[in-house]
Amino acid sequence: MQYHLNGFKPGNYQVPDEARKPYPEPPIVDLPNEVDVLIIGTGPAGLTMARQLSEFPDIKTCIVDMAPGPLLFGRADGISCRTMEIMEAFNSSEMVVKETYQLKQNTFWEPDEANPENIKLTHKIADARAGLSEFVHGIVNQARLHELLLDGMERSVTHLLPHYSRELIEMKIDDSLTQDLDAYPITATFKRADEAGAGKIETVKARYIVGTDGARSNVRRSMNIPLEGDSANKAWGVMDILLNTDFPDIRVKSFIQSKDHGAVMTIPREGGYLCRFYVEMDLLGKDKRVKDTNLTEQDLIAKAQKIFHPYTLDVKEVAWWSIYEVGQRLAERFDNRPVGSSEDIIPRAFVAGDACHTHSPKGGWGLNTSLPDTFNLGWKLAAVLQGKSHPKLLRTYGTERRKVAQQLIDADRELSRLVATRPTAGNDAKQSTVDTAKIEAFMKRQSGFVSGTSIEYFPSYICTGQENQHLAKGFHIGQRIHSAEATRVADGRSQHLGHLVKADGRWRIFLFGDTQDPREPSSAAYQFIDFLANDESSPVQKYTPKGADVDSVIDTYAVFQQQDLSMHDLHDFLWPAKGKYGLRDYEKVFQAEPGNDIYDLREIDRSAGCIVIVRPDQHIASILPLTAHEELKQFFDVFMIEQK
Ligand SMILES: Cc1cc2nc3c(=O)[nH]c(=O)nc-3n(C[C@H](O)[C@H](O)[C@H](O)COP(=O)(O)OP(=O)(O)OC[C@H]3O[C@@H](n4cnc5c(N)ncnc54)[C@H](O)[C@@H]3O)c2cc1C
């Protein structure tokens, strides 16, 4: 798809350039007095939280932003493979795949030894992320990703819409109420930010609050959560431009190091003409902030032109630009519980996204780490609010995501050191050059982290069973399920199994059969299914509310090696009767595809088979042998609440 030929136009890329309009500012509607979950901020973290909760009609959610309407321009541009997978869980991946610019190569340019004033191509490599996911890494306007999340919210059963032009000015937590699940311990006070309502104050009471209000988070400040780490001392410029150039690699991601003028990273963008430039600017003196530099877009262009020498850079339009500081900072904790507080305390207020981790944008991790923060928290909050899970589940959010944020900060520090070249402020030491070989090695080593696919949660009661990892070596416990295809028995359709794990709050059990015939009542697979279906102590029986569909809390799928199966010969539970008519569900049983065999691809033990338990956020919670009925019970009993 090509767009922006005659100038950058924000909005829905499905609409042609000539007709595309920016998203309108929505009308102002009064804030509700009381909600279950109050979300502050409509960045990727806030919208993912809202999108997830919009699926639940019994949860009252409110999302608020001080901006007058949806984001139109700029900011994060990279959509990692993992973010694509999450968008698939929201049924919105097709559009992202279609509209993104897909990065396939990286080039490295350095000063030409023969003529160091000029830059010269040193090498071109394939993007290291190939093959890590069925999705590829892509580049698209952050605003467009927001729009897909907003559309999903509006189309959902709750028709959730954000409230704009509201600035959170105060957030208080009544500590005497935090352990009462029915109470509303949060009081948030907002000031209207639009002209018509200027000065008007509104108050909302909430059972939980999620602060996704960016790097200067008011929610974080209200909880006195300190930020640990370095503040910035270097300014970088970022701009999205429409340009003409004789630089040959303008449609490939390029790291360009000049001899005397610093470095530029260029990233081609969606639509075929637009390009993102990250330009290394000057060091900031002691106590100097980026706002004191008075840098303009013309300074960015002039600097980039010098670095590009001998190639020309003719900038026709700057669609968006910004100056930012490089500083890596991490919140001491991700919820309102003070460090060292009792393990029993239920958290009621959370921070996510840039509100709890800030870093440079070069690795493309801002959006791609913020969005999975709330993808981790959303289902947990829903399960607790719906009385399905014990509130202690909420404590795992901070433990799991802070570890990821720490890895992000460490990786960003390393990449910033590798990409930046100039010595520290006031130091007149000789300028160094970027070691592009080191950047390349970093990219290879960190490809799983950069793509988000190797993000792994701690061993805990919701990531357990490491002793059984050998039963399916390609499904890493703690990491997201690495999808692979299998053929649906009922209709022969090929299906990505990972795409069955939608963001609907349900747990999934995938049974991978052994060599025994699953139609035989004595086989381990049949016995396991029969246990789920008929044993009163099985998690399906215990945790599914009476009268609800059998897969409404735990959704079970089976994959078999045998190729001659018919649904009607299999256990009833695998094609259950559901809904008001008791219609049979024929989409739960698969067989391995010859030549594309999931047992080979994910190294599943053919002779033993296994059970893979997948969390509602697609991470693998456990792997068990087919005979481990007791262990399966114990797994869910730790945090689920029995439904009477
Ligand atoms: C100017 C800028 C440029 C950036 N450039 C890049 C880039 O080039 N590449 C890259 O990868 N990343 C970039 N980022 C970072 C990237 O956009 C973030 O990492 C990502 O958006 C984080 O998402 P988030 O949802 O946590 O927070 P944000 O996207 O920052 O969203 C926070 C939201 O909260 C709202 N808000 C804040 N305070 C209040 C309040 N008191 N009351 C109500 N609402 C409030 C804000 O209006 C905002 O909409 C940039 C960020 C900014 C701000």
The ligand as an SDF file (V2000), in Angstrom:
LIG
                    3D

 53 58  0  0  0  0  0  0  0  0999 V2000
    7.1100   13.3170   22.3100 C   0  0  0  0  0  0  0  0  0  0  0  0
    7.3870   11.8280   22.3140 C   0  0  0  0  0  0  0  0  0  0  0  0
    8.1790   11.2840   21.2950 C   0  0  0  0  0  0  0  0  0  0  0  0
    8.4320    9.9320   21.2760 C   0  0  0  0  0  0  0  0  0  0  0  0
    9.1670    9.4200   20.2660 N   0  0  0  0  0  0  0  0  0  0  0  0
    9.3580    8.0920   20.1890 C   0  0  0  0  0  0  0  0  0  0  0  0
   10.0520    7.5220   19.1280 C   0  0  0  0  0  0  0  0  0  0  0  0
   10.5330    8.2300   18.2670 O   0  0  0  0  0  0  0  0  0  0  0  0
   10.2120    6.1610   19.0880 N   0  0  0  0  0  0  0  0  0  0  0  0
    9.7130    5.3550   20.0900 C   0  0  0  0  0  0  0  0  0  0  0  0
    9.8690    4.1360   20.0430 O   0  0  0  0  0  0  0  0  0  0  0  0
    9.0570    5.8930   21.1190 N   0  0  0  0  0  0  0  0  0  0  0  0
    8.8670    7.2250   21.1870 C   0  0  0  0  0  0  0  0  0  0  0  0
    8.1910    7.7470   22.2200 N   0  0  0  0  0  0  0  0  0  0  0  0
    7.8080    6.8580   23.2830 C   0  0  0  0  0  0  0  0  0  0  0  0
    6.5580    6.0780   23.0160 C   0  0  0  0  0  0  0  0  0  0  0  0
    5.6060    6.8920   22.3950 O   0  0  0  0  0  0  0  0  0  0  0  0
    6.1380    5.5850   24.3740 C   0  0  0  0  0  0  0  0  0  0  0  0
    7.1280    4.6900   24.8690 O   0  0  0  0  0  0  0  0  0  0  0  0
    4.8420    4.8950   24.3660 C   0  0  0  0  0  0  0  0  0  0  0  0
    3.8730    5.6990   23.7770 O   0  0  0  0  0  0  0  0  0  0  0  0
    4.4980    4.6000   25.8200 C   0  0  0  0  0  0  0  0  0  0  0  0
    3.1750    4.3730   25.9270 O   0  0  0  0  0  0  0  0  0  0  0  0
    2.3590    4.7280   27.2440 P   0  0  0  0  0  0  0  0  0  0  0  0
    0.9800    4.3190   26.9310 O   0  0  0  0  0  0  0  0  0  0  0  0
    3.0300    4.1690   28.4100 O   0  0  0  0  0  0  0  0  0  0  0  0
    2.4500    6.3110   27.4380 O   0  0  0  0  0  0  0  0  0  0  0  0
    2.1510    7.5050   26.4740 P   0  0  0  0  0  0  0  0  0  0  0  0
    2.0700    7.0840   25.0670 O   0  0  0  0  0  0  0  0  0  0  0  0
    3.1170    8.5760   26.8190 O   0  0  0  0  0  0  0  0  0  0  0  0
    0.6940    7.9610   26.8700 O   0  0  0  0  0  0  0  0  0  0  0  0
    0.4160    8.6440   28.0570 C   0  0  0  0  0  0  0  0  0  0  0  0
   -0.9060    9.3570   27.9190 C   0  0  0  0  0  0  0  0  0  0  0  0
   -1.2890    9.8500   29.1810 O   0  0  0  0  0  0  0  0  0  0  0  0
   -1.8190   11.1370   29.0390 C   0  0  0  0  0  0  0  0  0  0  0  0
   -1.6270   11.8500   30.3040 N   0  0  0  0  0  0  0  0  0  0  0  0
   -0.4480   12.1510   30.9010 C   0  0  0  0  0  0  0  0  0  0  0  0
   -0.6670   12.7880   32.0610 N   0  0  0  0  0  0  0  0  0  0  0  0
   -2.0050   12.8660   32.2080 C   0  0  0  0  0  0  0  0  0  0  0  0
   -2.8400   13.4190   33.2130 C   0  0  0  0  0  0  0  0  0  0  0  0
   -2.3400   13.9920   34.3200 N   0  0  0  0  0  0  0  0  0  0  0  0
   -4.1780   13.3660   33.0530 N   0  0  0  0  0  0  0  0  0  0  0  0
   -4.7080   12.7750   31.9440 C   0  0  0  0  0  0  0  0  0  0  0  0
   -3.9540   12.2370   30.9730 N   0  0  0  0  0  0  0  0  0  0  0  0
   -2.6240   12.2690   31.0990 C   0  0  0  0  0  0  0  0  0  0  0  0
   -1.0570   11.7330   27.8820 C   0  0  0  0  0  0  0  0  0  0  0  0
   -1.7880   12.7820   27.2680 O   0  0  0  0  0  0  0  0  0  0  0  0
   -0.8460   10.5340   26.9730 C   0  0  0  0  0  0  0  0  0  0  0  0
   -1.8630   10.4170   26.0150 O   0  0  0  0  0  0  0  0  0  0  0  0
    7.9240    9.1040   22.2780 C   0  0  0  0  0  0  0  0  0  0  0  0
    7.1400    9.6520   23.2960 C   0  0  0  0  0  0  0  0  0  0  0  0
    6.8580   10.9980   23.3170 C   0  0  0  0  0  0  0  0  0  0  0  0
    5.9840   11.5530   24.4200 C   0  0  0  0  0  0  0  0  0  0  0  0
  1  2  1  0
  2  3  1  0
  2 52  2  0
  3  4  2  0
  4  5  1  0
  4 50  1  0
  5  6  2  0
  6  7  1  0
  6 13  1  0
  7  8  2  0
  7  9  1  0
  9 10  1  0
 10 11  2  0
 10 12  1  0
 12 13  2  0
 13 14  1  0
 14 15  1  0
 14 50  1  0
 15 16  1  0
 16 17  1  0
 16 18  1  0
 18 19  1  0
 18 20  1  0
 20 21  1  0
 20 22  1  0
 22 23  1  0
 23 24  1  0
 24 25  2  0
 24 26  1  0
 24 27  1  0
 27 28  1  0
 28 29  2  0
 28 30  1  0
 28 31  1  0
 31 32  1  0
 32 33  1  0
 33 34  1  0
 33 48  1  0
 34 35  1  0
 35 36  1  0
 35 46  1  0
 36 37  1  0
 36 45  1  0
 37 38  2  0
 38 39  1  0
 39 40  1  0
 39 45  2  0
 40 41  1  0
 40 42  2  0
 42 43  1  0
 43 44  2  0
 44 45  1  0
 46 47  1  0
 46 48  1  0
 48 49  1  0
 50 51  2  0
 51 52  1  0
 52 53  1  0
M  END
$$$$
